[in-house]
Amino acid sequence: MTLEEIKKIDSKNYMNTFGARTGVAFESGKGLELYATDGRVFKDFLGGIAVNALGHNHPILTNALHNQVDKVLHTSNLYYIENQARLAEKLVENTCADRAFFCSTGAEANEGAIKLAKIYHYKKGNKKYGVVSLDKSFHGRTIATVAATGQEKYQKPYRPLPEGFKQVPANDIEALKAAADENTAAILLEPIQGESGVRPLDKAYLKAVREYCDENDIVLIFDEVQTGMGRTGKLFAYMDTGVEPDIFTSAKALGGGVPIGAVCAKQKFADAFEPGDHGTTFGGNPLACAAGLAVFEAFEKENLVEKAGEMGEYFKDKLNKLKEQNKNIKEVRGKGLLIGIEIEEGIAKDVFNCLFDMGYLTSLCGGTTIRVAPPYIIKKDDIDGFVDALDKALERK
Ligand SMILES: Cc1ncc(COP(=O)(O)O)c(C=O)c1O
């Protein structure tokens, strides 16, 4: 099908939640490259919004999926599932969590984490139900995660929202203490706020939040849907903060492109979920967990998490050098291969479009930030090519 044919069918039949999309449809990919239906070739610096950690068509992932497809796709959580047990073991062995639970998306993982925090207090006999999260956060599109997302545009059409959700400015411990009260069950935050422009939280702030949670029996939840699974050069971003969450969530890169999410928790919190308290039909099915296991296998065989850290440092260094020469780059933020490039207001959209015309996929978030979240297989040459293209895009504006 041509792009025009696809657009025609889409505009007639698909709900218009994504508006006028970027004008391209992809039919295949290899490594960092995506191939469009009209023959154009793109370098994928967005990785399906921080999903395709292994790039496209990685043999370890595709072979694992082919093998699993030939065996069985789905059986249900009424039965034991080998891949599910093994993937949970991987997460438990490699993180501060003692238990994992699988679902299918990031929002559903956060929804599960919020439920777990609430039921933890319920079973202790505490009357705690509230969740404090941060301004400019993004936690998903379900009703509870919209209520936790500190952005008016996502909340407004859906009011009244579930009660007990409050947002406070990031990196302001006094504001958080003022908002929290005896009803606060959990504090939910992204160690690096992704969707609103790649904004890392201060380590001192995270430490203060941890202490406050400990002193007040509040569950600390990290939303690592975007920052997790190697993205920042550590398996999870909390590992570089000196702070351990009680519960953290994962999704995006966990399946390398196959939908899967996870709620990971320390034992005393995980214990609050007893049979019947939570569930899912699709979550943790044999196919999705085969993908998760393959992602771990590729990380181990190809040292990809360390590489994400190294390539991220190289990338940020080059971007900062470009910033020294070009006043239209305001700031370079982020960690590992989650980088936000803040562009002078008024030209950010044009720079983003220009990069697209030159064959580079990125996203524009928070209005003025070009976000890159490329696969961890990226090479220095690819980064050099991108930085040259950005230089040219800034010149043209
Ligand atoms: C930090 C964070 N949490 C949650 C979500 C929601 O994930 P999903 O779109 O898979 O529901 C996202 C998606 O962008 C995210 O970045």
The ligand as a Gaussian input file, in Angstrom:
#p B3LYP/6-31G(d) Opt

LIG

0 1
 C        7.057000       7.427000      32.458000
 C        5.910000       6.805000      31.739000
 N        4.965000       6.159000      32.451000
 C        3.919000       5.568000      31.853000
 C        3.757000       5.605000      30.496000
 C        2.569000       4.935000      29.866000
 O        2.990000       3.804000      29.199000
 P        2.002000       3.118000      28.115000
 O        1.866000       4.087000      26.997000
 O        2.721000       1.858000      27.725000
 O        0.722000       2.846000      28.816000
 C        4.706000       6.266000      29.712000
 C        4.540000       6.352000      28.252000
 O        5.093000       7.160000      27.568000
 C        5.813000       6.872000      30.336000
 O        6.746000       7.517000      29.647000

